[in-house]
Amino acid sequence: SSSLMNRNDFMNPIQPTSRLQEQLPKHLVERSRVLSDHDPSGEFVLYWLRTAQRAHDNPALDVALAAADQLGLPVFVYHALSERYPHASDRHHTFILEGALDVQGELKDRGIGTAFHLERPGHRGAHLVTLAQRAALVVTEDLPVPPLVQWTRRLHERVQTPVWVVDTACILPMMFVQEPVDRAFIFRKKYDARRKKQLRAGWSDHPVKQPAFIPSDLPYEPVNLASQNTAELVAQCSIDHSVSPITATRGGTQAGYARWEAFCSGGGLEHYAARRNSPYVDSVSRLSAYLHYGMISPFRLADQARQMGGKGPEKW
């Protein structure tokens, strides 16, 4: 299908292909790829936030901020929740909206403009395309799995705006992995030195230099999640309402780090190597959902485990 992006489009390293990208710091260049290179003329830099639902340790947000500095433009973060993703249900929707609430707060605290869009009856439309057509540059996350691949391809085929994708999830940027590796120990052996270098480097957020910006004529009615009842919002959406939320697993950055801290302070990380396969004890971190949606930083967690040292943290 023409809507599918070739896997190699995502995995092959590409040197900076635009003058604007060349002006980024090195640690951002090695995580970013230019999918379409057009004249960066527009009103703002648009960050389409999808799988890195955090406003810290976020390379895509940092690329958007750094590029905006070069262009002398503000950054606007478009964060939305569709009804049409695979397995859309009350469980997923609730978890994502709880995470979006934390993102809204973080972005506000950093002085970065954002306006959340929730797709539901009476609130549908191609708003991303409308905003992208007005932007000087669109930045989003680089995650080479469906349906994200198709969504990204469709956007950059429909607009004459440059579209960049950024690796926000991997400690070792994907562009350093030249060949497929099907065994974890082979990966560790082959890329050990580079991976350790990346771990030691940590992550520093790019400073916010432009005033907070939200377009005055948004094509949708934004949702202020802090003043809305999440369950009521979810009930309005045309999704599977038979799969209920898990109240013991709240979404968001704050809940994710609270779970991590409890895992560490309770000895889970220290004893992980010995206990991780035991069915008789609560031996794993239970952070997969938070890492899946990018609500917590893999850079931060890996660095903290590295600093702790020992068999448990090393195995984790």
Secondary structure, 3 states (H helix, E strand, C coil): CCCCCCHHHHHCCCCCCCHHHHCCCHHHHCCEEEEECCCCCCCCEEEEECCCCCCCCCHHHHHHHHHHHHHCCCEEEEEEECCCCCCCEHHHHHHHHHHHHHHHHHHHHHCCEEEEEECECCECCCHHHHHHHHCCEEEEECCCCCCHHHHHHHHHHHCCCCEEEECCCCCCCHHHCCCCCCCHHHHHHHCHHHHHHHHHHCCCCCCCCCCCCCCCCCCCCCECHHHCCHHHHHHCCCCECCCCCCCCCCCCHHHHHHHHHHHHHCCCCCCHHHHCCCCCCCCCCCCHHHHHCCCCCHHHHHHHHHHHCCHHHHHC
